[in-house]
Amino acid sequence: MTTGPAPSPSDRPAPVTIGPVPSHGDRPAPLPPGFATALGPWRDRPGPLARSLSTAVREAVVDGRLPAGTRLPSERELSRVLGVSRGTVVAALTQLRDDGWLHTRHGSGSHVRLPARLTERTTPWSLDRGGAGDADLDLTLALTSAPHDAYLAALARAAELSAALLVDSGAATAGLPRLRELLADRYTRDGLATRPEQILVTSGAQAALTLLLDHLHTDRRRPVAVESPSYPGALAVLRARRTRLLPVPVTSEGGWDTGHLVAAVRARSPQLAYLIPDFQNPTGAHMDAATRAEIARLPLTVIADETLRDLDLRTPSGSEPHLAGPRVIQIGSASKTLWTGLRIGWIRATADLVRQLRRNPLQAQLSPPPLEQLIATELLGASLPEVLADRRARLRAQRDHLAALLDGTGWTFTVPDGGLSLWLHLGTTPATELAARAARHGLAVTPGPHFAVDRATLTHHLRLPFTATPDVLGRAVELLRRCDELEVHRFVTA
C-alpha cells in the first residue's frame, strides 16, 4: 500500500472547540425601542459629551420616557447607535453607575434604575425641584412619598389578583369586601369594635368629608364647628358649600379649648363639628382621652379626621382611644401614611348610615377604582407594620433635626408627638411678609392665615413640614433666617 507524504501542520484541520452555549443573559441586549428618541437632543447640551449623555439618561428615567429596569445594550452597540466613541459611552455609564442610576450585574447586563436617595425618602423628590410656582424648594405641602419597594410589590400582587375584578362590572360599591374587612379589623384591634358593614371606602378623606357634609348638613342656617387653625383642604370643602363656620381655638401647647367649644355649642347650636384629634394639622396637638370623652358627649355630630393617627412618633406609640361615641363618625385616608397618589379613604359609621350614604348620588363619583382598592388592601395588610416603622423612624429623625436647626432663631414652637409638621410662632415677624421674601429667593412656605377660619388671623405663624430631607431642611431654615434678618434690618433702619 502506498502512502503519501504526511500532511504539514498548516494543512491539518484546526481542532474543534466546543464551548458553553451562550445563555440568554450573555446575548447582547437589543437597543430598547425609542431609546435614542427618549434621550432627545442630548448632543446640544453644553459641556463634555459623556456628562451630557448621562444627564439625558437620568432625565429620561425621571420623565418616564425610559422606564426604570430597562436593560441597556452593550457599550459597543451604544457607541455605534449614538455615534460617539466607546470611551464616551464608558465614561457616561460610569457616572450613572456611581450616582446610582445604573445597576450592572455579571451575566445580566446593565439596567437603568432610580437611585436609593430618591426611593428611600419621606417626601416626593419633585418638591425638591420646585413644586409651587417658580420655587426651587417647596415646603407648602406636608406630603409623604410612596414606600417605593413596598408599593411596587403591592402593585404586582394586585395585578395578579385582579382577574376576578375584570369579570365584574367595576361599578361603585361600598368598597372591596377584603378592604372593608381589613379596615374593620384595624379599628377592632385598636379598641373600637367595627364590622365591615360600618365601612364605606372613598377616594380620600376629603371625598369622605364631602359626602358626609352633603348628606348630614341639611340645615344651612346652622354652622359647622371647626378648629382654628385647621387643614386648608377641609376648609376649602366647607367654603365651597358656603357653610357658616364656627371657629374653635386649638394650640400646640394647650390643645383644644373645650370650654369655648361647649359654650359655642350652647349658643350657636352647630349641626356638625369637623375635628382632627390626632396630631392636628397644622398645630400637631394630640387630644387626650378626657377631652375625647367630653367632646363625644356634646349634642352634635362630630366628624373625626384620623388621617394622621398612624404617624405617632412617640416611642413607644401612645394608646389614646379613638374619638368615638354614638354621634361620632371617623374618616381616614392612606394619603399621609402611604402616598398621596393612592386615592383611598374611608368612613367608619353605623351600618345604617353607610347604607344611606350608598344611596347618595355623590357616592359613585367619590368612590375609588377597584384596582386602587386592591393595591391599598395589599399595602394596609401584612406589609404595613414594616412600612410604618421605617416611616416613623425617618420622620422622627427629621423632626428632631428641624427642631435643632430652629434653635436660636427666636421663633417658638412645641415639638409635636406625631404628624408631619412644626407650627412656628415668629414673634413680631409677619408670616405673610416672610413667606413672600422667601418666595423671591426660591423657597415656598405657607403662612398662618392660610390655615385660619377667617383667612386673616394667625399672622405670625408659619407651618414648616419636616417631611423634607435633612439637606433641604437645612437650606430652608438658613434661607428663612436670612429673610428674617433682612426684615429686622429694614424695620430698624426705617
C-alpha positions in Angstrom: 0.0 0.0 0.0 1.4 3.3 -0.9 1.1 6.3 1.3 1.6 9.9 0.5 3.6 12.4 2.4 2.4 13.3 5.9 0.4 16.5 5.9 2.2 19.5 7.2 0.8 21.2 10.3 -0.6 24.0 8.2 -2.6 21.5 6.2 -4.1 19.8 9.2 -7.7 20.8 10.1 -8.0 23.0 13.2 -9.3 21.2 16.3 -12.9 21.8 17.0 -13.5 23.6 20.3 -16.9 23.1 21.9 -17.6 25.9 24.5 -20.7 26.6 26.6 -23.8 27.6 24.8 -24.4 31.3 25.5 -27.2 31.9 27.9 -29.9 34.4 27.3 -28.2 36.8 29.7 -24.9 36.6 27.7 -26.5 37.7 24.5 -26.1 41.4 23.6 -29.3 43.3 24.6 -31.1 44.9 21.6 -31.4 48.6 21.6 -34.6 49.5 23.6 -37.4 50.7 21.3 -37.3 54.5 21.1 -34.1 54.7 23.1 -32.4 57.4 21.0 -35.6 59.4 20.8 -36.1 59.2 24.6 -32.7 60.9 25.1 -33.7 63.9 23.0 -31.2 66.3 21.5 -28.6 65.5 24.2 -25.6 66.5 22.0 -26.8 70.1 22.1 -26.1 70.4 25.8 -23.1 72.4 26.8 -20.1 70.5 28.3 -18.5 67.1 27.8 -20.4 64.6 25.7 -20.2 62.0 28.5 -21.8 64.3 31.0 -24.5 65.3 28.5 -25.3 61.7 27.8 -25.5 60.6 31.4 -27.7 63.7 32.2 -30.0 62.8 29.3 -30.4 59.2 30.5 -31.2 60.4 34.1 -33.8 62.9 32.8 -35.4 60.2 30.5 -35.8 57.9 33.5 -37.3 60.6 35.7 -39.7 61.7 33.0 -40.8 58.2 32.3 -39.5 58.2 28.7 -37.1 55.4 29.6 -38.7 53.0 32.1 -36.7 52.0 35.2 -35.5 48.5 34.7 -34.7 48.9 31.0 -31.7 46.8 30.0 -29.1 48.7 28.0 -27.3 47.2 25.1 -23.5 46.7 25.1 -21.1 49.6 25.2 -20.1 48.8 21.6 -23.7 48.9 20.4 -24.4 52.1 22.2 -21.3 53.7 20.7 -22.4 52.7 17.2 -26.0 53.8 17.5 -25.3 57.1 19.3 -22.3 57.9 17.0 -19.8 58.5 19.8 -16.6 56.9 20.9 -16.7 53.9 23.2 -14.7 55.9 25.7 -17.6 58.5 25.9 -20.1 55.7 26.5 -17.9 54.1 29.2 -17.5 57.5 30.9 -21.3 58.2 30.8 -22.2 54.8 32.1 -19.6 55.1 34.9 -21.2 58.4 36.0 -24.6 56.8 36.0 -23.4 53.8 37.9 -21.6 55.9 40.5 -24.7 58.0 41.1 -27.0 55.0 41.5 -28.8 55.4 38.2 -27.4 52.2 36.7 -27.1 48.7 38.1 -24.7 46.2 36.5 -24.7 42.5 37.3 -22.4 40.0 35.6 -24.3 37.9 33.1 -27.4 40.2 33.2 -26.1 43.4 31.7 -26.8 46.9 32.9 -30.3 48.2 33.8 -31.3 51.8 34.5 -33.0 52.4 37.8 -34.0 55.1 40.3 -31.2 55.7 42.9 -31.9 54.9 46.6 -31.8 58.6 47.5 -35.0 59.1 45.5 -36.8 55.9 46.5 -35.8 55.8 50.2 -37.1 59.1 51.4 -40.2 60.5 53.1 -41.1 63.4 50.8 -41.6 63.4 47.0 -38.4 64.3 45.1 -40.4 66.6 42.9 -40.8 69.0 45.8 -37.0 69.5 46.0 -37.1 70.5 42.3 -39.8 73.2 42.8 -43.4 72.2 43.1 -45.1 75.6 43.8 -44.8 78.2 41.1 -41.2 79.1 40.4 -39.9 77.9 43.8 -36.7 75.8 43.9 -37.8 74.3 47.2 -41.5 73.6 48.0 -42.4 73.3 51.7 -46.0 74.3 51.3 -47.2 70.7 51.3 -46.9 68.2 54.1 -46.8 65.1 52.0 -45.1 61.7 52.1 -43.7 59.9 49.1 -44.7 56.3 48.3 -42.9 53.5 50.1 -41.2 52.6 46.8 -40.4 48.9 47.1 -43.5 48.1 49.2 -45.7 49.9 46.7 -44.2 48.1 43.7 -44.6 44.8 45.4 -48.3 45.6 46.3 -48.9 46.7 42.7 -47.5 43.4 41.4 -49.7 41.3 43.9 -52.7 43.4 43.0 -52.2 42.7 39.3 -52.0 39.0 40.0 -55.3 39.1 41.9 -57.1 41.4 39.5 -58.6 38.7 37.3 -61.8 38.5 39.4 -62.2 42.2 39.2 -62.2 42.2 35.4 -65.2 39.9 35.1 -67.2 42.2 37.5 -68.9 45.4 36.4 -66.5 47.8 38.0 -69.4 49.9 39.2 -69.1 51.8 42.5 -69.8 49.8 45.6 -69.2 50.4 49.3 -65.7 49.1 48.7 -64.0 45.7 48.0 -65.0 43.2 50.7 -61.4 42.4 51.6 -60.5 46.1 52.1 -63.6 46.7 54.3 -62.8 43.7 56.4 -59.2 44.8 56.8 -60.2 48.3 57.9 -62.8 47.0 60.3 -60.3 44.6 61.8 -57.8 47.5 62.3 -60.4 49.5 64.2 -61.4 46.5 66.3 -57.8 45.7 67.2 -57.4 49.4 68.2 -60.2 49.1 70.7 -63.2 50.3 68.6 -65.3 47.3 67.7 -66.3 47.5 64.0 -68.0 45.4 61.4 -67.3 45.5 57.7 -70.8 46.9 57.1 -69.7 50.0 59.0 -67.0 50.9 56.5 -67.5 52.9 53.3 -64.5 53.3 51.0 -64.0 56.7 49.3 -61.4 58.3 47.1 -59.7 60.1 50.0 -60.6 61.8 53.3 -61.7 65.0 51.5 -64.1 62.8 49.5 -65.4 61.3 52.7 -65.9 64.8 54.2 -67.7 66.0 51.0 -70.1 63.0 51.1 -70.8 63.4 54.8 -71.5 67.1 54.5 -73.8 66.6 51.6 -75.8 64.0 53.5 -75.7 65.4 57.0 -75.5 69.2 56.8 -79.1 69.6 55.8 -79.8 72.9 57.6 -77.5 75.5 56.0 -78.6 78.1 58.7 -76.7 76.1 61.3 -72.9 76.4 61.4 -70.3 73.8 61.4 -67.7 73.9 64.2 -64.1 73.7 63.0 -60.8 74.1 64.7 -58.8 77.3 64.0 -56.2 76.7 62.7 -57.3 73.8 60.6 -56.5 71.7 57.5 -56.9 74.0 54.4 -58.3 71.2 52.3 -61.2 70.7 54.7 -61.8 74.4 55.0 -62.0 74.6 51.2 -64.6 71.9 51.1 -66.7 73.7 53.7 -66.3 77.1 52.0 -67.3 75.6 48.6 -70.7 74.8 50.2 -71.0 78.3 51.6 -71.0 76.8 55.1 -71.1 79.1 58.1 -68.0 78.2 60.1 -67.8 78.4 63.9 -64.1 78.5 64.9 -62.9 76.6 67.9 -59.3 77.6 69.1 -56.6 74.9 69.2 -53.0 75.5 70.1 -49.8 73.4 70.1 -49.3 74.0 73.8 -52.8 73.8 75.2 -54.7 71.7 72.7 -58.5 72.2 72.4 -60.4 74.9 74.3 -63.3 72.6 75.2 -64.9 75.3 77.4 -65.1 77.5 74.3 -66.5 74.6 72.2 -69.1 73.7 74.9 -70.2 77.4 75.1 -70.3 77.7 71.3 -72.5 74.6 71.0 -75.0 76.0 73.5 -75.1 79.5 72.0 -74.9 78.7 68.3 -76.3 75.1 68.0 -73.9 73.8 65.3 -75.2 70.8 63.4 -71.8 69.3 62.9 -68.2 69.6 64.0 -65.1 68.7 62.0 -62.1 67.9 64.2 -58.6 66.4 63.8 -58.0 64.7 67.2 -54.7 63.0 66.3 -51.6 65.2 65.7 -53.8 68.1 64.5 -52.9 69.8 61.2 -51.2 72.2 61.5 -50.5 72.5 65.3 -49.6 68.9 66.0 -51.8 68.9 69.1 -52.9 65.5 70.3 -56.2 65.1 72.1 -56.1 63.4 75.4 -58.7 60.7 76.5 -60.6 63.0 78.8 -61.1 65.7 76.1 -62.2 63.0 73.6 -64.8 61.7 76.1 -66.1 65.2 76.8 -66.5 66.1 73.1 -68.2 62.7 72.3 -71.0 63.7 74.8 -71.8 67.0 73.0 -75.3 67.2 71.3 -74.0 67.4 67.7 -72.5 65.0 65.1 -68.7 65.0 65.2 -66.6 64.1 62.1 -63.2 63.0 63.5 -60.5 63.1 60.8 -57.9 60.4 61.7 -55.7 60.8 58.6 -52.6 61.4 60.7 -53.3 58.9 63.5 -50.8 56.3 62.3 -48.0 58.9 62.3 -47.4 58.6 66.0 -43.7 59.4 66.6 -43.6 58.6 70.3 -41.5 55.6 71.5 -43.4 53.6 72.3 -46.5 54.8 70.5 -49.4 56.1 72.6 -52.6 54.3 73.4 -55.2 57.1 73.3 -58.6 55.7 72.3 -60.4 56.8 69.1 -62.6 59.8 69.4 -65.8 57.7 69.5 -69.4 57.8 70.5 -73.0 57.3 69.2 -72.7 60.6 67.3 -69.1 60.4 66.2 -68.1 59.4 62.7 -64.5 58.6 61.9 -62.9 59.3 58.5 -59.4 58.2 57.4 -57.0 58.1 54.5 -53.9 56.4 53.2 -52.6 59.7 51.8 -50.4 60.7 54.7 -49.4 57.2 55.9 -48.6 55.8 52.5 -48.9 58.1 49.5 -51.0 61.0 48.3 -51.2 59.3 44.9 -53.1 56.4 46.4 -56.6 57.9 46.4 -58.1 55.7 49.1 -60.1 57.0 52.1 -62.9 55.7 54.2 -65.8 56.4 56.5 -66.5 54.5 59.7 -70.1 55.0 60.8 -73.2 53.0 61.8 -74.2 50.4 59.2 -77.5 52.3 58.7 -75.7 55.5 57.8 -73.4 53.6 55.4 -76.5 52.3 53.7 -77.9 55.8 53.4 -74.6 57.1 52.0 -74.6 54.4 49.4 -77.9 55.8 48.1 -76.5 59.3 47.8 -75.8 60.2 44.1 -72.4 61.6 45.0 -71.2 58.3 46.4 -70.4 56.8 43.0 -68.4 59.9 42.0 -66.4 59.7 45.2 -65.6 56.0 45.0 -62.1 54.9 44.0 -61.4 52.5 41.2 -61.3 48.8 42.1 -57.6 48.3 41.3 -56.7 51.2 43.6 -58.6 49.5 46.4 -56.8 46.2 45.6 -53.4 48.0 45.9 -54.5 49.6 49.2 -55.6 46.2 50.5 -52.1 44.8 49.9 -50.4 47.9 51.5 -52.6 48.1 54.5 -52.2 44.4 55.3 -49.2 42.4 56.4 -46.7 44.8 55.0 -48.0 47.9 56.9 -46.1 47.4 60.2 -42.7 47.4 58.4 -43.6 50.4 56.3 -44.9 52.3 59.3 -41.8 51.5 61.4 -39.5 52.8 58.7 -41.6 55.9 58.0 -41.9 56.8 61.7 -38.2 56.4 62.3 -37.3 58.7 59.4 -39.9 61.3 60.3 -38.8 61.2 64.0 -35.2 61.9 63.0 -36.2 64.7 60.6 -38.5 66.3 63.1 -35.7 66.4 65.7 -33.3 67.7 63.0 -35.6 70.6 62.1 -36.1 71.4 65.8 -32.3 71.6 66.3 -31.9 73.8 63.2 -34.5 76.3 64.5 -32.7 76.6 67.9 -31.5 80.2 68.3 -33.9 81.7 65.8 -36.1 83.2 68.5 -39.1 81.5 66.9 -41.1 79.3 69.3 -42.8 76.0 68.7 -43.8 72.8 70.5 -42.2 69.6 69.2 -45.3 67.5 68.3 -45.7 63.9 69.3 -46.6 63.0 65.7 -47.8 64.2 62.4 -45.7 65.9 59.6 -45.0 69.5 60.6 -44.0 72.1 63.1 -46.2 75.1 63.8 -43.9 78.1 64.3 -44.7 81.4 66.1 -42.4 84.0 64.5 -42.6 86.6 67.3 -43.1 90.0 65.7 -42.3 88.9 62.2 -45.4 88.9 59.9 -45.6 85.4 58.4 -47.0 86.6 55.1 -44.2 89.0 54.5 -41.6 86.4 55.5 -43.1 83.9 53.1 -43.1 86.5 50.3 -39.4 87.3 50.8 -38.6 83.6 50.9 -40.5 83.0 47.7 -38.4 85.7 46.0 -35.3 83.6 47.0 -36.8 80.3 45.7 -38.5 78.8 48.8 -42.2 78.3 49.1 -43.7 78.1 52.6 -47.3 78.5 53.9 -48.1 81.4 56.3 -50.6 81.1 59.2 -53.6 82.9 57.6 -53.9 80.0 55.1 -55.0 77.8 58.0 -57.3 80.4 59.7 -61.0 80.1 59.5 -61.3 83.8 58.8 -58.2 83.8 56.4 -56.9 86.9 58.2 -55.7 85.9 61.7 -52.7 83.8 62.7 -50.5 86.3 61.0 -47.3 85.5 63.0 -47.5 81.7 62.4 -45.8 79.5 59.8 -46.2 75.8 59.1 -42.9 74.1 58.3 -43.2 70.4 57.4 -40.3 68.1 58.5 -41.0 65.6 55.6 -38.1 67.0 53.6 -34.6 65.6 53.6 -32.1 67.0 56.2 -30.2 68.8 53.5 -33.4 70.6 52.2 -34.5 71.4 55.8 -31.1 73.0 56.4 -31.2 75.1 53.3 -34.8 76.2 54.0 -34.1 77.3 57.6 -30.9 79.1 56.6 -32.9 81.0 53.9 -35.7 81.8 56.3 -33.1 83.1 58.8 -31.6 85.4 56.2 -35.0 86.7 55.1 -36.0 87.4 58.8 -32.7 89.3 59.4 -33.4 91.4 56.3 -36.9 92.3 57.7 -35.4 93.2 61.1 -32.7 95.3 59.4 -35.4 97.1 57.3 -37.5 97.7 60.4 -34.6 99.1 62.4 -33.4 101.4 59.7 -36.9 102.6 58.6 
